[in-house]
Structure formats: C-alpha cells, structure tokens
Amino acid sequence: MQKKILLSASIFHGLNDAATVTVPMIFPLLYSQNYIITKYAHIGILSNLGLLVTMIFQLIIANYAHRHEYKYMLLLSLGGISLSLVLISHAWSFSTLLLFYLVMRVFASFYHSVGVATVSISHPDKALDFAMGVQSGSGNLGVFFAFFGSGFLAQSFGWKMPVITLPFILAVLGVLSFLFVRKTSTKSQSVQPLESLSWKEAFKETSVYFPGFFFGGTCWGTTVFYAPSLFHHKYFVSMGETGLYLALWIAIGAVMPYLYGYLSQRVGRRKIILFGLSGSTLFLCVLGVSSIIELAVVSLILFGAFLFMIYPALQSVVGNRVSAGIQTQAFSIVANVQMFAGAVVSLIAGFLSDAYGINTPFLFAALMGFFTILYFMIRRQSV
C-alpha cells in the first residue's frame, strides 16, 4: 500500500505543479504582444490572487478531507485543472484570464495539504525522509517537463498551445495515478475531523518553521512568475530558450530531493536547511545583479540546487514533529504560509519590476533569505 500511495501521489504532484507553472510561462508572450497583460503589475495581481485563492481553498479542503478518499479527491482536482486550462486558452481580456486562472487555482489546492499528508501518514518513522524526498522531487519533475515543453510550444505555435496540450496529458496520467490506488482506502481512525483545537495545536507545533516556508514560497513565486520575463525581456532570449533554462533550474530541483533521505542521515536536517538557505540566498543575489546571460543561467541552476533541498527538509521536520491525527492540518498550514509568502511577494515584485526593473524581485527575495538565515541560526532548537 505504501508504494502505491507514494507512486500515485508522485504522479499527482507532478501533474499539479506542471499546471501551475505552465500558465505563468505564457505571461511574457502576452506582455511582449501587449495583449491581455500590458504591465508587470498584471502578473503581480494574477500571482497574488491565484495564490491567495489556493491558500483559502487548501484550508477548506483540509477541513473536509477526512470525509473523503484520497483517490476521489485526486480525480476531482485533476479534472477541474484540465477544464480550467481549456477555459484559459479562450481568455479574451485580463478579467477573463484572471477569472479562469483563479478557477484553476481552486482545483490546484488539493495536493499540498491532502497529498503530502497522505504520504506522510502512510510512511511513518524511517520511511518518512525517503517518501518526502520522492514526492517532492516528483513535483519538480513535472515542473521540468512543463517549463521545457511550454516554452517551445509557445514559441512555435503561440501562447494558447501549452494550455491546450496539457489537459490531454493530465487526463492520461491522472487516470493512471487513480488506478494505482483504486483498491486502497486512505481513511484512518487516527485522523479525526478538524476541530478548532486541533488547528490550534497544529499551528503551535509548526509556527517555529514558518520563516523557512515563507522563504520557500518567496523563491518559488518569484522564479515561476518573474524568471520567464527576466530572461525573455532582459536578456532577449526566445521563449524556447527561456523554458530550457527554467527546465534546467527545476531539473536540479528534481534530483536534489531524491538525495535528501541519504544526506539527512549523513549530515542532519539542520545543516541541510542552513546550507540550503545560504546557497539559495547567495545565488539569488548573483542572479539579480548579473548583466551576463551565462552568469545568470549558472546562478539560476545553483540557486535551484540549494533551494530544493529546503522543501523536503522542512516537510520532514514537520512530519516528524506533528502527530498523525493532525498532520492534514499541519501540512495545510505550512503550505498556506508558503502560498501566502508567494502571494504577497509576487504582488510586490510586479510593482518593483515596473518601477526598477525585472531583476529587482530576485534581490528582494535574497534580502528575505538573509533574514531567514539569521532566524534559524538564532533559533538553534528549531531544527
């Protein structure tokens, strides 16, 4: 059962995250064409409201998740994402694009509370680090294919092609993900209805890690929503090449979490978190100030190498600290902290980009990283 749940959740994670980055990949083209998106602040509004909607619905979904099987929530999520992608391809104004995008973000709200909690509960003790690394890396693998494919599809066939193609992939692999767990029940007596006291307990047990998740959300939102424009508009590279660079960024992110289980046993979670924070902050700075495309690409990839060690490390710390009965609440809370960070910083980044240039969001994220490092160095007992 453990293997089937992990395999299903890994496919689910990859498809979910692929959808959430495919749509932002079309934003630079729309901006360049002065069609629908006419300023970076529009990207900020889309990212902000999209992430806030995801944050709100993650809480709602987590509150009712105990009543339903994981496998049926998987189907509902992927079906809704597919339908909303088709609607996005028919957007004719900023308001319609915003509406359809928000619908997609509603259905993208399932995995990071329900899926991660399901993996965590089904893989206790020593199996937890390995499972968290696999599911995290699988999400990054989905993003890799999304970046690589959507960049070249958009360049060759226009902005609509990536969002028209992806629903077919979601349908095929989504059914496969469901089939792996169709005979598996994920309901557990240890998972109780989510009452206010359990939310308070989960909040108390996870709050010490909020700065790490906040930085993680900042980095993800900044890269997904503004890195395509950084390379396409500042360095004047094609969307196909932009997609390739971002695919390389996420490729290293897909590899590193698979190594996390081994590395955590060798050096410990605390060192991984501190190294991840320090390295990602450093290379964010270099990316923000670089005027040479080659240096920017190398910085982006090294930034990913350090960043994507942070996610499974923090998730493992939470999974190890929080009892099974409130893990859905706990992972919903930390996912929402991550979403909230991405929402706030992405909105600020849009206005910063209009005022000071498309590189400033990365310098702003680096500043956030510096303060996060200080926090975890002071709070030694946190990890």
Secondary structure, DSSP 8 states (H G I E B T S, - for coil): -HHHHHHHHHHHHHHHHHHHHHHHHTHHHHHHTTSS--SHHHHHHHHHHHHHHHHHHHHHHHHHGGGS-HHHHHHHHHHHHHHHHHHHTT--SHHHHHHHHHHHHHHTTSIIIIIHHHHHHHS-TTHHHHHHHHHHHHHHHHHHHHHHHHHHHHHHH-THHHHHHHHHHHHHHHHHHHHHHTT-----TTS----HHHHHHHHHHHGGGHHHHHHHHHHHHHHHHHHHHIIIIIS---HHHHHHHHHHHHHHHHHHHHHHHHHHHHH-HHHHHHHHHHHHHHHHHHHHH--SHHHHHHHHHHHHHHHHHHHHHHHHHHHHHS-GGGHHHHHHHHHHHHHHHHHHHHHHHHHHHHHH-TTHHHHHHHHHHHHHHHHHHH-GGG-
